[in-house]
Amino acid sequence: MQTLTVGLAERSYPIYIGSDLLECAELLLPHLPRKRAAVVTNTTVAPLYLEPLHAMLQAHGVDIISIILPDGEQYKNAETLGLIYDALLSHRSERNTPLIALGGGVIGDMTGYAAATYLRGVPFIQIPTTLLAQVDSSVGGKTGINHPLGKNMIGAFYQPQVVLADISTLNTLTDQELRAGIAEVIKYGLIRDLSFFEWLEQNIEKLLMRDADSLQYAITRSCENKAEVVAADELENGERALLNLGHTFGHAIETGMGYGAWLHGEAVAAGTIMAADLSCRLGWLSKEDAGRIQNLLQRANLPIVAPDLGVEKYLKLMGLDKKVVGGKIRFVLLKSIGNAVISGDVEPELLRQTLEANSAHG
């Protein structure tokens, strides 16, 4: 097991990364002082991991409230969030009762937002069970829900007390979900870690084959990068926005296609190709680097062509992005592999060319 720390002064917290951590009661019990917790999970994860977690905690005298939600991005909304509040209120859950998120990014985001808002804030624990959640969404305190007009537009920054990334849970992921997580892993190499990108070029097939050592290294390196960025810019006033490489395009894909039609990581992969293309058109990223990016995403069996939503619809959806400032879309773009920048000065014609060239009709 490896332990990292997200450094946020008195709100700092550990990230534990290793195999069979769900069996390690000592990692969770210090965060359950009142011997009561609510576990939020979904219909896919519950049959796999809820009972072992429940039994382990119950053996140590912890009373568990189980909240099982429907599975899928399309349920990451206010209606489903209400089911969490309903359960907490009906069980008279108190301010010192932690909420434990057991699942992927959707469960983590919704549970975190419920924890931030129920009784104006209750303790929150992340147990991510997908690669995407382990390397990205479980770390950093971004919580929230989707709105029909835009993804993650309603939420709060609310940090967990601990993140427990059990690599063993990745054995039950579908290949499609694993690949979606790899898209976020590649992102860290692109924005700030050239040597990690080069490692991924050498080892991408090992990740696809679920080699445990390679997965542990990739998760640890990703979390190290994210922890450093979050510690420096918790509320995304500057550097943290770089973590959104490909996301402005990707969120437009997810919203435009209907939540759940494309997995988040798949949309980010296609969005990353668009960001690289736009960076090339601006004269920043070399064609050679753009080719390396496309090649790695292709080797990971991730989509490199976005769906045909039409340029105008893309522009409308991207205009609802959280990074819009003063009516201008701010893009995360690349000067080179390992060197990302944020820019709001993109010529509209260049953006249109990128959207035309990289969507299915282009």
C-alpha positions as CSV (number, residue, x, y, z in Angstrom):
1,M,0.0,0.0,0.0
2,Q,1.1,3.5,-0.8
3,T,-0.1,6.6,1.1
4,L,-0.2,10.1,-0.4
5,T,-1.4,13.3,1.2
6,V,-3.5,16.1,-0.2
7,G,-2.0,19.1,1.6
8,L,-4.7,21.5,2.7
9,A,-3.5,22.6,6.1
10,E,-6.0,21.4,8.8
11,R,-8.2,19.8,6.1
12,S,-5.4,17.6,4.7
13,Y,-6.3,14.0,4.1
14,P,-4.7,10.7,3.1
15,I,-5.1,8.7,-0.1
16,Y,-4.5,5.0,0.4
17,I,-3.6,3.1,-2.8
18,G,-3.2,-0.7,-2.8
19,S,-4.9,-4.1,-3.2
20,D,-7.6,-5.6,-0.9
21,L,-7.9,-2.3,1.1
22,L,-11.6,-2.9,1.7
23,E,-10.5,-5.6,4.2
24,C,-8.5,-3.0,6.1
25,A,-10.8,-1.8,8.8
26,E,-8.0,0.2,10.4
27,L,-8.0,2.6,7.5
28,L,-11.6,3.6,8.0
29,L,-12.3,3.2,11.7
30,P,-10.4,6.4,12.7
31,H,-12.9,8.3,10.6
32,L,-16.0,6.7,12.2
33,P,-15.8,7.8,15.8
34,R,-19.5,7.5,16.5
35,K,-19.7,3.9,15.1
36,R,-22.3,5.0,12.5
37,A,-22.1,5.7,8.8
38,A,-24.2,5.8,5.6
39,V,-22.9,4.0,2.6
40,V,-24.1,5.4,-0.8
41,T,-23.6,3.0,-3.8
42,N,-25.4,1.9,-6.9
43,T,-27.2,-1.2,-8.2
44,T,-24.0,-2.3,-10.1
45,V,-21.5,-1.9,-7.3
46,A,-23.7,-3.0,-4.4
47,P,-23.8,-6.7,-5.2
48,L,-20.0,-6.7,-5.6
49,Y,-18.7,-4.7,-2.6
50,L,-21.5,-3.5,-0.3
51,E,-21.8,-6.7,1.7
52,P,-18.1,-7.2,2.3
53,L,-17.8,-3.5,3.4
54,H,-20.9,-3.8,5.5
55,A,-19.7,-7.0,7.2
56,M,-16.3,-5.7,7.9
57,L,-17.6,-2.5,9.5
58,Q,-20.4,-4.3,11.4
59,A,-17.8,-6.6,12.9
60,H,-16.2,-3.5,14.5
61,G,-19.5,-2.3,15.9
62,V,-20.3,0.2,13.2
63,D,-24.0,0.6,12.3
64,I,-24.5,1.1,8.6
65,I,-27.3,2.8,6.6
66,S,-27.2,1.5,3.0
67,I,-28.4,3.8,0.2
68,I,-28.5,2.1,-3.2
69,L,-29.1,4.4,-6.2
70,P,-29.6,3.6,-9.9
71,D,-26.4,3.3,-12.0
72,G,-25.5,5.7,-14.7
73,E,-24.6,9.3,-15.6
74,Q,-28.2,9.9,-16.5
75,Y,-29.1,9.6,-12.8
76,K,-26.6,12.2,-11.6
77,N,-29.4,14.7,-11.0
78,A,-31.4,16.5,-8.4
79,E,-34.1,13.8,-8.3
80,T,-31.6,11.1,-7.4
81,L,-29.8,13.4,-5.0
82,G,-33.1,13.7,-3.2
83,L,-33.1,9.9,-2.6
84,I,-29.9,10.3,-0.5
85,Y,-31.5,13.1,1.6
86,D,-34.7,11.0,2.0
87,A,-32.7,8.1,3.4
88,L,-30.6,10.2,5.7
89,L,-33.7,12.0,7.1
90,S,-35.7,8.8,7.5
91,H,-32.9,7.3,9.4
92,R,-32.4,10.5,11.5
93,S,-28.8,10.7,10.3
94,E,-26.9,13.3,12.4
95,R,-24.2,15.8,11.7
96,N,-21.4,13.5,12.9
97,T,-22.5,10.5,10.7
98,P,-20.1,10.2,7.7
99,L,-21.3,9.5,4.2
100,I,-19.2,6.9,2.4
101,A,-19.2,7.0,-1.4
102,L,-18.7,3.4,-2.7
103,G,-18.6,3.5,-6.5
104,G,-17.4,5.4,-9.4
105,G,-17.4,9.1,-10.3
106,V,-21.2,9.6,-10.3
107,I,-21.6,8.1,-6.9
108,G,-18.6,10.1,-5.5
109,D,-19.8,13.4,-6.9
110,M,-23.4,13.0,-5.7
111,T,-22.4,11.6,-2.3
112,G,-20.0,14.5,-1.8
113,Y,-22.6,17.1,-2.7
114,A,-25.1,15.4,-0.3
115,A,-22.4,15.5,2.4
116,A,-21.7,19.2,1.7
117,T,-25.3,20.2,2.0
118,Y,-27.0,17.8,4.4
119,L,-27.2,19.6,7.8
120,R,-24.9,22.1,6.1
121,G,-22.0,19.6,6.1
122,V,-21.3,16.1,7.3
123,P,-18.1,14.1,7.1
124,F,-17.4,12.4,3.7
125,I,-15.3,9.4,2.8
126,Q,-14.4,8.2,-0.8
127,I,-14.0,4.6,-1.7
128,P,-13.7,4.8,-5.5
129,T,-14.2,1.5,-7.4
130,T,-13.5,2.6,-11.0
131,L,-10.1,3.7,-12.5
132,L,-11.5,7.1,-13.4
133,A,-12.7,7.7,-9.9
134,Q,-9.4,6.5,-8.3
135,V,-7.2,8.7,-10.5
136,D,-9.4,11.8,-10.7
137,S,-12.9,12.4,-9.3
138,S,-12.4,11.0,-5.8
139,V,-9.5,13.4,-5.1
140,G,-9.8,17.1,-4.8
141,G,-13.3,17.7,-3.4
142,K,-15.3,18.5,-6.6
143,T,-18.8,17.4,-5.9
144,G,-22.1,18.0,-7.8
145,I,-24.8,17.0,-10.1
146,N,-25.7,17.6,-13.7
147,H,-28.4,19.8,-15.1
148,P,-30.2,19.2,-18.5
149,L,-28.4,22.3,-19.9
150,G,-24.9,21.5,-18.6
151,K,-22.7,18.9,-16.9
152,N,-21.6,19.5,-13.3
153,M,-23.0,23.0,-13.2
154,I,-24.5,22.5,-9.7
155,G,-22.1,21.6,-6.9
156,A,-19.7,22.5,-4.2
157,F,-16.0,22.1,-3.3
158,Y,-16.1,19.7,-0.4
159,Q,-13.1,17.6,0.6
160,P,-13.3,14.0,1.8
161,Q,-11.6,12.9,5.0
162,V,-9.9,10.0,3.4
163,V,-9.7,8.3,0.0
164,L,-9.4,4.5,-0.2
165,A,-8.4,3.4,-3.7
166,D,-8.6,-0.4,-3.7
167,I,-7.0,-1.6,-6.9
168,S,-8.7,-5.0,-6.5
169,T,-12.1,-3.5,-7.4
170,L,-10.8,-2.7,-10.9
171,N,-11.0,-6.5,-11.6
172,T,-14.8,-6.2,-12.0
173,L,-14.7,-3.2,-14.3
174,T,-15.8,-3.7,-17.9
175,D,-13.1,-3.1,-20.5
176,Q,-15.0,0.0,-21.6
177,E,-14.9,1.5,-18.1
178,L,-11.2,0.7,-17.7
179,R,-10.4,2.5,-20.9
180,A,-12.5,5.5,-19.8
181,G,-10.3,5.8,-16.7
182,I,-7.1,5.6,-18.8
183,A,-8.2,8.7,-20.6
184,E,-7.9,10.7,-17.4
185,V,-4.5,9.0,-16.6
186,I,-3.2,10.2,-20.0
187,K,-4.4,13.7,-19.2
188,Y,-1.9,14.0,-16.3
189,G,1.0,13.3,-18.6
190,L,-0.2,15.8,-21.2
191,I,-0.8,18.7,-18.8
192,R,2.3,18.5,-16.5
193,D,4.2,15.3,-16.6
194,L,6.1,14.5,-19.8
195,S,8.0,11.6,-18.3
196,F,4.7,10.0,-17.2
197,F,3.4,10.4,-20.7
198,E,6.5,8.6,-22.0
199,W,6.0,5.8,-19.4
200,L,2.4,5.5,-20.7
201,E,3.6,5.2,-24.3
202,Q,5.8,2.2,-23.1
203,N,3.2,0.6,-20.9
204,I,-0.3,1.3,-22.2
205,E,-0.9,-2.4,-23.1
206,K,0.0,-3.4,-19.6
207,L,-2.7,-1.1,-18.2
208,L,-5.2,-2.5,-20.7
209,M,-4.3,-6.0,-19.5
210,R,-4.8,-4.9,-15.9
211,D,-1.3,-5.6,-14.8
212,A,-1.5,-4.8,-11.0
213,D,1.9,-3.2,-10.7
214,S,1.4,-1.0,-13.7
215,L,-2.1,0.0,-12.5
216,Q,-0.7,0.9,-9.0
217,Y,2.0,3.0,-10.5
218,A,-0.3,4.8,-12.9
219,I,-2.9,5.5,-10.1
220,T,-0.2,6.7,-7.7
221,R,1.5,9.0,-10.3
222,S,-1.9,10.4,-11.3
223,C,-2.9,11.0,-7.7
224,E,0.4,12.6,-6.9
225,N,-0.1,15.1,-9.8
226,K,-3.7,15.8,-8.8
227,A,-2.8,16.2,-5.1
228,E,-0.1,18.8,-6.0
229,V,-2.5,20.8,-8.1
230,V,-5.3,20.7,-5.6
231,A,-3.0,21.8,-2.7
232,A,-1.9,24.8,-4.8
233,D,-5.3,25.8,-6.1
234,E,-8.2,24.2,-4.2
235,L,-11.0,26.3,-5.6
236,E,-9.8,26.4,-9.3
237,N,-8.9,30.0,-9.5
238,G,-5.8,29.2,-11.6
239,E,-3.7,26.1,-12.1
240,R,-6.4,23.6,-11.2
241,A,-8.3,24.5,-14.3
242,L,-5.5,22.7,-16.3
243,L,-7.0,19.4,-15.0
244,N,-9.9,20.1,-17.4
245,L,-7.9,19.4,-20.6
246,G,-10.4,18.1,-23.1
247,H,-13.3,18.6,-20.7
248,T,-14.8,21.7,-22.4
249,F,-15.3,19.7,-25.6
250,G,-16.0,16.5,-23.7
251,H,-18.7,18.0,-21.5
252,A,-20.4,19.3,-24.6
253,I,-20.3,15.8,-26.1
254,E,-21.9,14.3,-22.9
255,T,-24.6,16.9,-22.7
256,G,-25.3,17.0,-26.4
257,M,-25.5,13.2,-26.8
258,G,-27.6,12.8,-23.6
259,Y,-26.0,11.8,-20.2
260,G,-24.8,8.2,-20.3
261,A,-24.6,7.8,-24.1
262,W,-20.8,8.5,-23.9
263,L,-18.8,7.6,-20.8
264,H,-17.0,10.6,-19.3
265,G,-13.5,9.3,-20.2
266,E,-14.6,8.6,-23.8
267,A,-15.8,12.1,-24.2
268,V,-12.6,13.5,-22.6
269,A,-10.5,11.5,-25.1
270,A,-12.3,12.9,-28.1
271,G,-12.2,16.3,-26.4
272,T,-8.5,16.0,-25.9
273,I,-8.0,15.4,-29.6
274,M,-9.9,18.6,-30.3
275,A,-7.8,20.5,-27.8
276,A,-4.6,19.2,-29.4
277,D,-6.0,20.1,-32.9
278,L,-6.8,23.6,-31.7
279,S,-3.4,24.0,-30.1
280,C,-1.8,23.1,-33.5
281,R,-4.0,25.6,-35.3
282,L,-2.8,28.3,-32.9
283,G,0.8,27.4,-33.8
284,W,1.6,26.1,-30.3
285,L,1.6,22.3,-30.4
286,S,3.7,20.5,-33.1
287,K,2.1,18.1,-35.5
288,E,4.5,15.5,-34.2
289,D,3.2,15.9,-30.6
290,A,-0.4,15.9,-31.8
291,G,0.4,12.6,-33.6
292,R,1.8,11.1,-30.4
293,I,-1.3,12.0,-28.5
294,Q,-3.6,10.6,-31.1
295,N,-1.6,7.4,-31.3
296,L,-1.6,6.8,-27.5
297,L,-5.4,7.3,-27.3
298,Q,-5.9,5.0,-30.3
299,R,-3.7,2.3,-28.6
300,A,-5.9,2.7,-25.5
301,N,-9.0,2.0,-27.8
302,L,-10.5,5.3,-27.0
303,P,-12.5,7.4,-29.4
304,I,-10.6,10.1,-31.3
305,V,-13.5,11.4,-33.4
306,A,-16.3,13.4,-31.7
307,P,-20.0,12.8,-32.6
308,D,-21.7,15.1,-35.1
309,L,-23.6,17.5,-33.0
310,G,-23.1,20.4,-35.5
311,V,-20.8,23.3,-34.9
312,E,-23.5,25.6,-33.6
313,K,-24.7,23.2,-31.0
314,Y,-21.1,22.6,-29.8
315,L,-20.6,26.3,-29.5
316,K,-23.8,26.7,-27.6
317,L,-23.0,23.9,-25.2
318,M,-19.5,25.1,-24.6
319,G,-20.8,28.5,-23.8
320,L,-22.4,26.9,-20.7
321,D,-19.0,25.6,-19.5
322,K,-17.9,26.5,-15.9
323,K,-14.7,28.1,-17.3
324,V,-16.5,30.8,-19.3
325,V,-15.4,34.2,-18.0
326,G,-16.8,37.5,-19.3
327,G,-18.7,35.6,-22.0
328,K,-15.4,34.0,-23.3
329,I,-14.8,30.3,-23.3
330,R,-11.4,29.6,-21.6
331,F,-9.7,26.6,-23.1
332,V,-7.1,24.3,-21.7
333,L,-4.6,23.9,-24.6
334,L,-1.1,22.5,-25.1
335,K,2.2,24.2,-25.9
336,S,3.8,20.8,-25.9
337,I,3.3,17.4,-24.2
338,G,3.6,18.1,-20.5
339,N,3.0,21.8,-20.8
340,A,-0.6,23.0,-20.7
341,V,-1.9,26.6,-20.7
342,I,-5.3,28.3,-20.2
343,S,-6.4,30.7,-22.9
344,G,-9.5,32.7,-23.7
345,D,-8.0,34.2,-26.8
346,V,-9.0,31.8,-29.5
347,E,-10.1,33.0,-32.9
348,P,-13.7,31.9,-33.5
349,E,-12.8,30.7,-37.0
350,L,-10.0,28.4,-35.7
351,L,-12.4,26.9,-33.2
352,R,-15.0,26.3,-35.9
353,Q,-12.3,24.6,-38.0
354,T,-11.4,22.3,-35.1
355,L,-15.0,21.3,-34.5
356,E,-15.5,20.7,-38.2
357,A,-12.4,18.6,-38.6
358,N,-12.8,16.4,-35.6
359,S,-16.4,15.5,-35.4
360,A,-17.9,12.5,-37.3
361,H,-19.0,14.6,-40.3
362,G,-15.6,16.3,-40.6
